[in-house]
Amino acid sequence: MACPHLDYRESDGDREFDVARAFCTVADEFVQPVHADVCAERYGLDPESDCEIFRDRAGLDWDE
């Protein structure tokens, strides 16, 4: 499942972007493209097991 907290935004409220940027609604900030790869499950990554923001929000420990 792709991360439900990932959003792509075309502006930051003050300026428009040429290309939509990855935004984490939990962290309330734009994330680096490599982090968005985790969110979008690219390269076999999984938000539930590989994303510290997702795991923290879900109350998961790293040894689970």
NORGI-V816453 format. One line per field, one symbol per residue. phi: phi as a letter, one per 20 degrees, with the letter a starting at -180 (. if undefined). psi: psi as a letter, one per 30 degrees, with the letter a starting at -180 (. if undefined). A space follows every 10 residues. Layout:
phi = ???
psi = ???
//
This chain:
phi = .fffeecdce bdndbedfcg dfceffflbf dfgfffffge mflmecgfdd dffffffeme efee
psi = klkffklkkf lgfelklekk kkkjfefhlk lleeefeeeg hlgglkefff jeeeeeefgk lfg.
//
